[in-house]
Amino acid sequence: MKLRSITLENVRRFTDPIRIDGIADGVNVLSAPNEFGKSTVFDALRALFFVPHSSTKKDIKHLKPHAGGFPEVTVEVETAEGRFLISKRWFGKPEAKVVRDGLLIAQADEAEAWISRLLGGGDGGPSGLLWVRQGLLGLSDGEKSEQTAALEARRDLLSSVTGEVEAMTGGWRMDAALVRCREELMVFATATGRPKAGGPWAAALSKVETLTTDRDSLVKQVAALQSSLDERSHHRRELVDLEAPEASAERKERLDAARVAFQDAESHAGKVKTAEQALQTATLLADRARQELRTLRDAMQAKTTDEAADQEARGRLKEAVETLSRADQSLAEATKAHEAANEERKRAEAVLRRVQAQTSAKAARDRRAELADRISKAQLFRDKVEAAKATASVGPDDRDMDKLRGLLQTLSAARAVRDSSATRVVMRYDPGCEGGVQHAGTALDDDKALTIHADTVLQLDGLGELTVHPGEGPEGMVDVAEAEADVAKALEALGAVTIEEATRAHQKRQEAKTLLTQLEAEFRAHAPQGIEALQTQLAALPDVVAEEVEHLPSLEEAEAALNTASDRVRNSAPGWRPRATVATTHEQSTRRLWSGRRRPPGG
């Protein structure tokens, strides 16, 4: 019989079902911290195999959980006849069943008898003798029935073993047994103790490896299915809680209360809205009243201001009439002064024309010199731009460097993969012995790993040399070689030997491109539309004929003299602008004074 799985429910701390599976052939170890239920599992196993389902003894009562419930244990065993499920439940409709492939083959007392035959005599047979419970160290431990059964089992077993030992410990039977053992051993193993090729042991090892792989796959499937079953059980419990009559009634009461509260809230909201509308209407009326009050106050203040302005305008009108009389007397004098100012303006205009002609000639000469200088500089920068373009087209560009950097990253990743599976040597020195181990003339650092890909010699101070053979190289070394070949091929395509040389060539090209941009900007600054446009502008300038330079004032002085003469002409004009100004002021004062009233006579 081989035990394959154990399931407990309502056994001490395990109130929810728990299952232990994956039990393989050979020795299996159940490991967990203290007080995690290991002893509970073995006590449950012993009860299944050795305690009837109808028992109510103290050891069965001890299996009941504190929260209540009926202990139930199920195991799956494998025998020469196949796999069987054995289950027992104590208290509360106790039962015992044996099932094979979903078919019930024994239950109740017949199931107990089947289990007894499986164990070869129950608790008092050899199986009970080999079963040592936790805490039972001698024949005097346990209940009296357990002590008697254990004693009888030991006597029967001792008698059988004694006869077999005496028959085998001497003579030709021992020699024959040894020869037979060696012959049978040669079928399974070589003379050195290794599995024999094509033998049952080697075949069993191969089958174990295959079955282990299948088992790992099935364990993952079982774990996924168990998780789904647990989730389904959780959802079923939630569904039961939701469909419970008490929960439905409570939800209905809460819904009715919420509806009543919602209706009250809607009614209150309507009242609030009506009050807000009434408040808004009252606010509008109050604003309108305040606006009308401000308008009335402004009208009263304007009336007072207009009355004061009327008195002031009457005084200004009297003064204006007096000023008009004096202005008529000055008209003759102003006419004479106007004629003199007009002659002075004509002379200033003539001088300004001569100054402007002289200034235009000088501007043409300056413009011609400026265009000639810009054309010369533009031609110089154009030559520099052509040279910079030639330099900027040599060397690797950004795309080539991006490709090279990608290959370098691939090489770094391949080296990292290789180093992760390579042999490592870590030296931890005793105090005072630092630097006693050297590699290639350099002392190994303390507690720092040295990665080894090939045979490596370490010099041990005062001892000699230590050669480390890492064995076959890791698979990653092929990837490293391919990555290094790709990098070398890329460097060769770029015309470089090292990465630094390619980087310098790329940097030189980038600097040339930057210089090209600066030179093109300088060229555009001197000739935005090209040298031909500057030459066209130079050819369009009129030829300047050298003439005798007159002694003339500057353009600003000539313009200032003309402006002064023009001002004198305007100020001394016969129309006498001050009189018109007085009339306009008088008219405005009269309009403002009589605004909204009867017009004055002659107005």
Buried (B, 14 or more C-beta within 10 A) or exposed (E): EEBBBBBBBBBBBBBEBBBBEEBEEEEEEEEEEEEEBBBBBBBBBBBBBBBBBBBEEEBBEEBBBEEEBBBBBBBBBBEEEEBBBBBBBBBEEBBBBBBBEEEEEBBBEEBBBBBBEBBEBBBBBBBBBEBEBEEBEEEEEBEEEBBEBBEBBEEBBEEEEEEEEEEEEEEEEEEEEEEEEEEEBEEBBEEEEEBBEEBEBBBEEEEEEEBEEEBEEEEEEBEEEEEEEEEEEEEEEEEEEEEEEEEEEEEEEEEEEEEEEEEEEEEEEEEEEEEEEEEEEEEEEEEEEEEEEEEEEEEEEEEEEBEEBBEEBEEEBEEBEEEBEEBEEEEEEBEEBBEEBBEBBEEBBEBBEEBEEBBEBEEBEEBBEEBEEBBEBBBBBBEBBEEBBEBBEEBBBEEBBEBBEEBBEBBEBBBEBBBEEBBEBEBEBEEEEEEBBBBEEEBBBEEEBBBBBEEBEBBEEEEEEEEBEBEEBBEBBEBBEEBBEBBEEBBEEBEBEEBEEBBEBBEBBBEBBEBBEBBBEBBEEBBEEEBEEBBEBBEEEEEBEEEEEEEBBEEEEBBBBBEBBBEBBEBBBEEBEEBEEBEEBBEEBBEEBBEEEEEEEEE
